Amino acid sequence: MQAIVKDAYGRPLESLRVLVTAECNYRCFFCHLEGDPLGAPLRPGLKPPLLSPEDYGVIAEAAYKLGISGFKITGGEPLVRRDIVDIVGSIGSSAPASDISMTTNGFLLDVYARQLADAGLKRVNVSIHSLRRDRYKFITGVDGLERGIRGVKAAVESGLKVKVNTLILKGVNDDEILELAEFARSIGAILQLIELIPVGLGARLLESHRFPLAVVEEKFKAMGAKVKLRSLHRRPIYELPNGAIIEVVKPYGNPVFCSGCNRLRLDSSGNLSPCINWRGERVNIVKAIRGAKSRGEAVMRVMEALLEANTMRRPFYLYTRKAEELETLTPRFNSGDLRIMETPKRKFHVKILETSGGA
């Protein structure tokens, strides 16, 4: 039986985001590199992999025993690793019946899609930031739109569930949203719109390029879209009258988003962190694996590291309420739509948002 691990705020630990490489064949000018302190992706060939497919199997087994059943493989660009199929297979065999997914730019996806599906990959997010060749090249630094679209279609044909990831940039691609939604619908995929966050290279672009997705959400509602909430990050999902499905990711300044977080992150150097915004000390698992005398011991040591990292988990953005307001406000949120929290008494690495009245 799997364990059920929660953080100090009652949020379950159910997912591990695994950055398998810091290398990338693209040069997106907003890249956050999953919050890795490195700050920017490396050219392929500059940083040999530190963790092997077998190591990821140990990590997956440890995570699975703690109740983690979701593994998102990211980078950098995960497909620049020639052993990526082995990594997926190792995670799948070590964490049976788990949900293994991947985020990729899609440039090499048509080569790997079938192999990845056979190895146990269930879902893939493919970044297509524009359907216009010149814009795509401007955003990514690579003339790769055709390859990206080919990868999306190969993934669909391989039986993978597909999301098209689009980071919306003010003045760059914010006029393509409905066109992208139709593209995703036409190939049987979901469109996932993402707001710019001030992490990595995106930190210098917030004022100039952040496009608030709340504006688009109002347009969806005016079009008669149906809406539901996903448990992860409380993300809204809209279904347009034409059948297009659009998921909206708004992490910046959003306490509701943070209240639905259920994950830890593992970077390519073997460091565990609780949040893409985390800038504190990280828990390194390389020594835990390398110093073990057996796989069983390695699994136990990684479990201990995961539990230690879980103690660091806390919402980066918090609502605060005065204690006397809680009794009257709490019944309004019994449905779980919003977690109401007091300001932590200890010095946590969080940002605090003051608010008054209802949310």
C-alpha positions in Angstrom: 0.0 0.0 0.0 1.3 3.5 -0.9 1.8 6.1 1.8 -0.1 9.4 1.9 2.3 12.3 2.4 1.1 15.9 3.0 2.8 19.1 3.6 2.3 21.5 6.6 -0.7 23.0 4.7 -2.5 19.8 4.1 -1.6 19.6 0.5 -0.9 16.0 -0.7 2.4 15.0 -2.3 1.4 13.2 -5.5 3.7 14.3 -8.3 7.4 14.6 -9.1 8.6 16.9 -11.9 11.8 15.4 -13.2 14.3 17.6 -15.1 16.4 15.0 -16.9 18.7 17.5 -18.6 19.7 21.2 -18.5 20.5 21.0 -22.2 18.2 22.2 -25.0 18.3 22.5 -28.8 16.1 25.7 -28.6 16.7 29.2 -27.3 13.3 30.5 -26.1 13.9 34.0 -24.9 11.6 33.6 -21.8 13.0 30.2 -20.6 12.6 29.5 -16.9 14.5 26.2 -17.0 12.0 24.8 -14.4 13.5 27.0 -11.7 17.0 25.5 -11.9 19.4 28.0 -10.4 21.5 27.6 -13.6 19.1 30.2 -15.0 19.4 29.3 -18.8 19.6 26.1 -20.8 22.9 24.7 -22.0 23.8 23.7 -25.6 23.5 19.9 -26.1 26.8 18.2 -25.3 27.9 20.6 -22.6 26.7 18.8 -19.6 26.8 15.0 -19.6 23.9 13.3 -17.7 24.6 12.8 -14.0 21.7 10.4 -13.4 21.2 7.2 -15.4 18.0 5.5 -16.3 18.6 3.0 -13.5 19.0 6.0 -11.1 15.6 7.3 -12.2 14.2 3.9 -11.6 15.4 4.1 -7.9 13.9 7.6 -7.6 10.6 6.5 -9.1 10.4 3.4 -6.8 11.1 5.6 -3.7 8.6 8.2 -4.8 5.9 5.6 -5.6 6.2 4.1 -2.1 5.4 7.6 -0.7 2.3 7.9 -2.7 3.7 9.8 -5.7 2.1 8.3 -8.8 2.6 11.2 -11.3 6.0 11.8 -13.1 6.4 14.7 -15.4 9.7 14.5 -17.4 11.1 17.8 -18.5 14.3 19.7 -19.3 15.9 21.6 -20.9 14.7 19.4 -23.7 14.3 15.8 -22.6 14.5 14.3 -26.1 18.2 15.4 -26.5 19.0 12.6 -24.1 19.6 9.5 -26.3 18.5 7.3 -23.4 15.2 9.0 -22.9 13.2 5.9 -23.9 15.1 3.9 -21.3 14.4 6.6 -18.6 10.7 6.3 -19.3 10.8 2.5 -19.2 12.8 2.5 -16.0 10.3 4.9 -14.3 7.4 2.8 -15.5 8.7 -0.5 -14.3 9.7 0.9 -10.9 6.4 2.7 -10.3 3.7 0.5 -11.8 0.5 2.0 -13.0 1.9 5.5 -12.6 1.1 8.5 -14.8 4.2 9.3 -16.8 4.1 12.4 -19.0 6.6 14.7 -20.7 7.0 18.3 -21.8 9.0 18.8 -25.0 9.5 21.3 -27.8 8.5 18.5 -30.2 11.5 19.0 -32.6 12.5 15.3 -32.2 9.1 13.9 -31.1 8.3 12.3 -34.4 11.4 10.2 -34.0 10.5 9.0 -30.5 6.8 9.2 -30.1 6.0 5.5 -30.8 9.0 4.3 -28.7 8.0 6.5 -25.8 4.4 5.3 -25.9 5.6 1.7 -26.0 7.9 2.4 -23.0 5.0 3.6 -20.9 4.6 7.3 -21.6 0.9 8.3 -21.2 0.8 12.0 -22.1 2.9 14.7 -23.7 2.9 18.5 -23.7 4.3 19.9 -26.9 5.3 23.6 -26.9 3.9 25.4 -30.0 4.2 29.1 -29.2 2.9 30.3 -32.6 1.5 28.9 -35.8 3.4 31.5 -37.8 6.9 30.5 -38.9 8.5 33.9 -38.4 7.0 34.3 -34.9 7.9 30.7 -33.9 11.5 31.3 -34.9 11.6 34.7 -33.1 10.3 33.1 -29.9 12.3 29.8 -29.9 15.4 30.8 -31.9 14.9 27.8 -34.2 13.1 27.5 -37.5 11.3 24.5 -36.3 7.5 25.0 -36.6 7.1 22.3 -39.2 9.1 19.8 -37.0 7.1 20.7 -33.9 3.7 20.2 -35.7 5.0 16.9 -37.1 5.9 15.9 -33.5 2.4 16.8 -32.2 0.7 14.7 -35.0 3.1 11.8 -34.4 2.2 11.8 -30.7 -1.5 11.7 -31.4 -1.0 8.9 -33.9 1.0 7.0 -31.3 -2.0 7.0 -28.9 -0.5 9.6 -26.5 -2.8 12.2 -24.9 -1.5 15.5 -26.2 -1.6 19.1 -25.0 -0.3 22.0 -27.1 1.6 24.3 -24.7 1.5 28.0 -25.6 3.1 30.8 -23.5 1.1 33.9 -24.4 3.4 36.9 -24.9 1.9 40.4 -25.1 2.6 42.0 -28.5 4.0 38.7 -29.9 1.4 35.9 -30.1 -1.6 37.1 -28.1 -3.7 37.4 -31.3 -3.4 33.7 -32.1 -5.3 32.2 -29.2 -8.4 31.1 -31.1 -6.4 30.0 -34.0 -4.3 27.8 -31.7 -7.4 26.4 -30.1 -8.8 25.4 -33.4 -5.5 23.8 -34.4 -5.4 21.7 -31.2 -9.1 20.8 -31.6 -8.6 19.7 -35.2 -5.9 17.1 -34.3 -7.5 15.9 -31.1 -5.4 17.8 -28.6 -6.0 20.2 -25.7 -4.6 23.8 -25.8 -2.8 24.9 -22.7 -2.3 28.6 -22.3 0.4 29.7 -19.9 1.2 33.1 -18.4 4.7 34.4 -18.3 6.3 34.1 -14.8 9.4 36.0 -13.5 11.7 33.0 -13.3 14.9 32.5 -15.2 15.1 34.5 -18.4 11.5 35.5 -18.0 12.3 37.7 -14.9 13.3 40.6 -17.2 10.2 40.3 -19.4 7.4 40.5 -16.9 6.3 44.1 -17.5 7.0 44.1 -21.3 5.5 40.7 -22.2 3.2 39.4 -19.6 -0.3 39.0 -21.0 -3.0 38.5 -18.3 -5.0 35.4 -19.3 -8.0 36.6 -17.2 -8.8 38.8 -20.2 -9.1 35.8 -22.5 -11.1 33.9 -19.9 -13.8 36.5 -20.0 -13.9 36.2 -23.8 -14.3 32.4 -23.5 -17.2 32.9 -21.1 -18.8 35.4 -23.5 -18.6 32.8 -26.2 -20.7 30.4 -24.0 -17.8 28.2 -22.9 -18.3 25.6 -20.2 -15.8 25.7 -17.4 -14.6 23.3 -14.8 -11.6 23.2 -12.4 -8.8 20.7 -12.5 -7.6 19.7 -9.0 -3.9 20.4 -9.9 -3.3 24.1 -9.2 -7.1 24.7 -9.4 -6.6 25.3 -13.1 -9.7 26.3 -15.1 -10.5 24.3 -18.2 -12.8 25.8 -20.8 -14.8 23.9 -23.5 -15.8 26.2 -26.3 -19.0 25.7 -28.3 -17.0 24.2 -31.2 -15.5 21.5 -28.9 -12.1 23.1 -28.4 -10.7 22.5 -24.9 -8.4 25.1 -23.3 -6.6 24.8 -20.0 -5.4 28.0 -18.4 -2.2 28.1 -16.3 -1.9 31.3 -14.2 0.8 30.8 -11.5 2.0 34.4 -11.1 0.6 36.1 -8.0 -2.1 33.4 -7.6 -2.7 31.9 -4.2 -5.5 29.7 -5.5 -3.0 28.1 -8.0 -0.5 27.5 -5.1 -3.2 25.9 -2.9 -3.6 23.1 -5.5 0.1 22.3 -5.9 0.9 18.6 -5.2 4.5 18.3 -6.4 8.2 18.3 -5.8 10.9 19.1 -8.4 14.1 17.2 -9.2 16.7 19.0 -11.3 19.4 17.5 -13.5 22.0 17.8 -10.7 19.9 15.6 -8.4 18.6 18.4 -6.3 15.0 18.3 -4.9 13.1 21.6 -4.5 9.5 22.3 -3.5 8.7 25.1 -6.0 9.7 26.7 -9.3 10.2 29.9 -7.3 12.4 28.3 -4.6 15.7 29.9 -4.0 16.7 28.2 -0.7 18.8 25.2 0.0 17.9 22.0 -1.9 18.1 18.4 -1.0 20.6 16.5 -3.1 19.9 12.8 -3.7 23.1 11.9 -5.6 25.0 10.9 -2.5 22.0 9.0 -1.2 22.1 6.8 -4.3 25.8 6.5 -4.8 26.6 5.7 -1.2 24.0 2.9 -0.9 25.2 -0.7 -0.9 22.1 -2.0 -2.5 19.1 -0.9 -4.5 16.9 -1.3 -1.5 19.1 0.9 0.6 19.2 3.5 -2.2 15.4 3.5 -2.3 15.2 4.1 1.4 17.7 6.9 1.3 15.8 8.6 -1.6 12.5 8.2 0.4 14.2 10.1 3.3 15.3 12.8 0.9 11.9 13.2 -0.6 10.3 13.5 2.9 12.9 16.1 3.9 12.1 18.1 0.7 8.4 17.8 1.5 9.0 19.7 4.8 10.0 22.7 2.6 6.8 22.7 0.7 4.6 25.7 1.2 2.5 28.0 -1.1 4.7 30.7 -2.6 1.7 33.0 -2.7 -0.6 33.2 0.3 -3.8 34.9 1.2 -3.8 36.2 4.8 -6.8 36.7 7.1 -7.1 38.1 10.5 -8.1 35.4 13.0 -11.4 37.1 13.9 -12.5 37.0 10.2 -12.0 33.2 9.8 -15.2 32.1 11.6 -17.4 34.2 9.2 -15.4 33.6 6.1 -14.7 29.9 6.3 -18.2 28.6 5.5 -18.0 30.4 2.1 -15.1 28.2 1.1 -16.1 24.8 2.5 -16.2 23.5 -1.1 -12.5 23.7 -1.2 -12.3 26.4 -3.9 -9.9 28.4 -1.8 -7.6 27.5 1.1 -7.6 30.3 3.8 -4.4 30.5 5.7 -2.9 32.6 8.5 0.4 34.2 7.8 3.1 31.7 8.9 4.7 32.6 12.2 8.1 31.4 11.0 10.1 33.0 8.2 9.1 31.0 5.2 10.3 31.7 1.7 6.9 32.9 0.4 5.3 36.0 -1.0 2.4 37.3 0.9 -0.7 38.9 -0.7 -2.9 40.9 1.5 -6.6 41.0 0.8 -9.8 42.1 2.3 -13.3 40.9 1.8 -14.2 38.0 -0.4 -12.0 36.5 -3.1 
